[in-house]
Amino acid sequence: MKERVLEQAQSQDYSVPLIGRWDEVRTLTQALCARKSRLVLGPKGIGKTRLLQESLSIARQPYVCVEEPETLHRLLVETAERLSCPAGRFRIVRKATSVALKAGVLEALRRRPRCLVVENLVHADPRMYRFLQRVYYIPSVCLVVTAASRECLGHLHKLLWDPREEIALKPLVRPEALNLFEAACRMYRLQSFDLDTFRRKALTAAQGNPGQILTMCRMAGRPEYRDGRHIKFLPLRMDALTAFVR
């Protein structure tokens, strides 16, 4: 059976250039190529996923990515499916027990090492910690975990405790945020609007968070946020915070 896991990241054509993150991209890319585990930290919208995408594309290492696994069983099921692990007597992976899946996933990682990416981890329980600990110590396997902060790691903070393995994403500085804003305005075709007030308010509200800048610019192109050549800022900000920023 053809393996379903993506063997390497493919180059992606992003409409908005990556701004202010190339040092972090180099750091993570070097870790991926050396198969060294890393913890990527930062609040929602700060650019953790974009950092992963860029670094995986450059490193061209085989990987498996699981987003927001609430439980160990979900992590095992999604990883086993992507690695085409056999389900044994259960026939279907989603009906297999965690014990059976754990053995299959670990064996697959030992046989064909790769990077295991766990995105947006929140409060890992002891079972999740023990499994990822075994993954962490498999030779030539790279574990990359993203989280909002160390406080969100739960029991996994006992494994990813070393600050040398941490990449903490900071807000963009003002010139970087301004460059991103202008690029987003071009992408969402906002040049015909009166941008002076919107630019000032958006950059102040975003405080260097690239996801919030992009979200506000994206929403500014919607008819309900327009008033002639002006952009209604206050309702735009509320929706951006509550619905669209990841």
Secondary structure, 3 states (H helix, E strand, C coil): CCCCCCCCCCCCCCCCCCCCCHHHHHHHHHHHHCCCCEEEECCCCCCHHHHHHHHHHHHCCCEEEEECCCCHHHHHHHHHHHCCCCCHHHCCHHHCCHHHHHHHHHHHHHHCCCEEEEECCCCECHHHHHHHHHHHCCCCCEEEEEECCHHHCEHHHHCCCCHHHEEECCCCCHHHHHHHHHHHHHHCCCCCCCHHHHHHHHHHHHCCCHHHHHHHHHHHCCHHHEECCEECHHHHHHHHHHHHCC
